[in-house]
């Protein structure tokens, strides 16, 4: 079930790395954060399960950025 929408901005060294809206959902196993990670050519969306260090929309965005950087 949709819980909230969070306008979110992640900056690194004065530069905006990601900006958008993170949608929070209450799922049976906890909070899930979902957001678009690219808009070209088609939007791609990710969902990040909350828990542990992922305790906010910004933490979910940061976790996604770190996981993509490791690829």
GROMACS elastic network, one bead per residue, 0.5 to 0.9 nm:
[ bonds ]
;  ai    aj funct       b0    kb
    1    24     6  0.86616   500
    1    25     6  0.53554   500
    1    26     6  0.53289   500
    1    27     6  0.65772   500
    2     5     6  0.84167   500
    2    23     6  0.74017   500
    2    24     6  0.61442   500
    2    26     6  0.63836   500
    2    27     6  0.88397   500
    3    23     6  0.77243   500
    3    24     6  0.54752   500
    3    25     6  0.50422   500
    3    26     6  0.61223   500
    3    31     6  0.88704   500
    4    22     6  0.84584   500
    4    23     6  0.60512   500
    4    24     6  0.52034   500
    4    25     6  0.71138   500
    5    21     6  0.64537   500
    5    22     6  0.58131   500
    5    24     6  0.61541   500
    6    20     6  0.83643   500
    6    21     6  0.53939   500
    6    22     6  0.50829   500
    6    23     6  0.63237   500
    6    24     6  0.77464   500
    6    57     6  0.69877   500
    7    19     6  0.77715   500
    7    20     6  0.58443   500
    7    22     6  0.63481   500
    7    23     6  0.88105   500
    7    57     6  0.89049   500
    8    18     6  0.80638   500
    8    19     6  0.58154   500
    8    20     6  0.55911   500
    8    21     6  0.57434   500
    8    22     6  0.66302   500
    8    57     6  0.72715   500
    8    58     6  0.65316   500
    8    61     6  0.86004   500
    9    16     6  0.70252   500
    9    17     6  0.77545   500
    9    18     6  0.58648   500
    9    20     6  0.66706   500
    9    21     6  0.85911   500
    9    58     6  0.75867   500
    9    61     6  0.89863   500
   10    15     6  0.85137   500
   10    16     6  0.59773   500
   10    17     6  0.55998   500
   10    18     6  0.52186   500
   10    19     6  0.63910   500
   10    58     6  0.70685   500
   10    61     6  0.76552   500
   10    62     6  0.75867   500
   11    14     6  0.60110   500
   11    15     6  0.52925   500
   11    17     6  0.53009   500
   11    18     6  0.71134   500
   11    19     6  0.86837   500
   12    15     6  0.53121   500
   12    16     6  0.64805   500
   12    17     6  0.64198   500
   13    16     6  0.84709   500
   16    19     6  0.70294   500
   17    65     6  0.88103   500
   18    37     6  0.80482   500
   18    61     6  0.79617   500
   18    65     6  0.87405   500
   20    35     6  0.75567   500
   20    36     6  0.75625   500
   20    37     6  0.88559   500
   21    34     6  0.86971   500
   21    35     6  0.64754   500
   21    36     6  0.80457   500
   21    57     6  0.89783   500
   22    33     6  0.63363   500
   22    34     6  0.57010   500
   22    36     6  0.80587   500
   22    57     6  0.61001   500
   22    58     6  0.83222   500
   22    60     6  0.87557   500
   22    61     6  0.82313   500
   23    32     6  0.82180   500
   23    33     6  0.56379   500
   23    34     6  0.51589   500
   23    35     6  0.62817   500
   23    57     6  0.80057   500
   24    31     6  0.67082   500
   24    32     6  0.57048   500
   24    34     6  0.64621   500
   24    57     6  0.75715   500
   25    30     6  0.83942   500
   25    31     6  0.56676   500
   25    32     6  0.51110   500
   25    33     6  0.63716   500
   25    34     6  0.79462   500
   26    29     6  0.81370   500
   26    30     6  0.59407   500
   26    32     6  0.63726   500
   27    30     6  0.51331   500
   27    31     6  0.57937   500
   27    32     6  0.66950   500
   28    31     6  0.82621   500
   29    32     6  0.88292   500
   29    49     6  0.87876   500
   30    49     6  0.74347   500
   30    50     6  0.65709   500
   30    51     6  0.74410   500
   31    48     6  0.87474   500
   31    49     6  0.63523   500
   31    50     6  0.51207   500
   31    51     6  0.75569   500
   31    55     6  0.87326   500
   32    47     6  0.65224   500
   32    48     6  0.56749   500
   32    50     6  0.54140   500
   32    51     6  0.89475   500
   32    60     6  0.89285   500
   33    46     6  0.82120   500
   33    47     6  0.54987   500
   33    48     6  0.51398   500
   33    49     6  0.63940   500
   33    50     6  0.69005   500
   33    56     6  0.83301   500
   33    57     6  0.63797   500
   33    60     6  0.65953   500
   33    61     6  0.86082   500
   34    45     6  0.69083   500
   34    46     6  0.55642   500
   34    48     6  0.63081   500
   34    49     6  0.88099   500
   34    57     6  0.86434   500
   34    60     6  0.84569   500
   34    61     6  0.89900   500
   35    44     6  0.84444   500
   35    45     6  0.55006   500
   35    46     6  0.57312   500
   35    47     6  0.67390   500
   35    48     6  0.88097   500
   35    61     6  0.81581   500
   36    39     6  0.73852   500
   36    43     6  0.62520   500
   36    44     6  0.55181   500
   36    46     6  0.63787   500
   37    43     6  0.71466   500
   37    44     6  0.56953   500
   37    45     6  0.57876   500
   37    46     6  0.69187   500
   37    61     6  0.89388   500
   37    64     6  0.86790   500
   37    65     6  0.89980   500
   38    41     6  0.81168   500
   38    42     6  0.73910   500
   38    43     6  0.52743   500
   38    44     6  0.54906   500
   38    45     6  0.76174   500
   39    42     6  0.53463   500
   39    44     6  0.68058   500
   40    43     6  0.62743   500
   40    44     6  0.84655   500
   46    64     6  0.81159   500
   47    60     6  0.85856   500
   48    54     6  0.83521   500
   48    60     6  0.60319   500
   48    61     6  0.83327   500
   48    63     6  0.82150   500
   48    64     6  0.76617   500
   49    54     6  0.76234   500
   49    60     6  0.79586   500
   50    53     6  0.79574   500
   50    54     6  0.50058   500
   50    55     6  0.59032   500
   50    56     6  0.76141   500
   50    57     6  0.88150   500
   50    59     6  0.88897   500
   50    60     6  0.73361   500
   51    54     6  0.51632   500
   51    55     6  0.58946   500
   52    55     6  0.66614   500
   53    56     6  0.85590   500
   53    59     6  0.72487   500
   53    60     6  0.88667   500
   54    57     6  0.78636   500
   54    58     6  0.83694   500
   54    59     6  0.50982   500
   54    60     6  0.56082   500
   54    62     6  0.89078   500
   54    63     6  0.75816   500
   55    58     6  0.83855   500
   55    59     6  0.63136   500
   55    60     6  0.75847   500
   56    59     6  0.51514   500
   56    60     6  0.63892   500
   56    61     6  0.88509   500
   57    60     6  0.51112   500
   57    61     6  0.64005   500
   57    62     6  0.87387   500
   58    61     6  0.50942   500
   58    62     6  0.61734   500
   58    63     6  0.85976   500
   59    62     6  0.50403   500
   59    63     6  0.61074   500
   59    64     6  0.86419   500
   60    63     6  0.51303   500
   60    64     6  0.63106   500
   60    65     6  0.87418   500
   61    64     6  0.51624   500
   61    65     6  0.62604   500
   61    66     6  0.87155   500
   62    65     6  0.50726   500
   62    66     6  0.61792   500
   62    67     6  0.85878   500
   63    66     6  0.51938   500
   63    67     6  0.61501   500
   63    68     6  0.86601   500
   64    67     6  0.51216   500
   64    68     6  0.61850   500
   64    69     6  0.85995   500
   65    68     6  0.52437   500
   65    69     6  0.61907   500
   65    70     6  0.88447   500
   66    69     6  0.50978   500
   66    70     6  0.64705   500
   67    70     6  0.53480   500
   67    71     6  0.70064   500
   68    71     6  0.54653   500
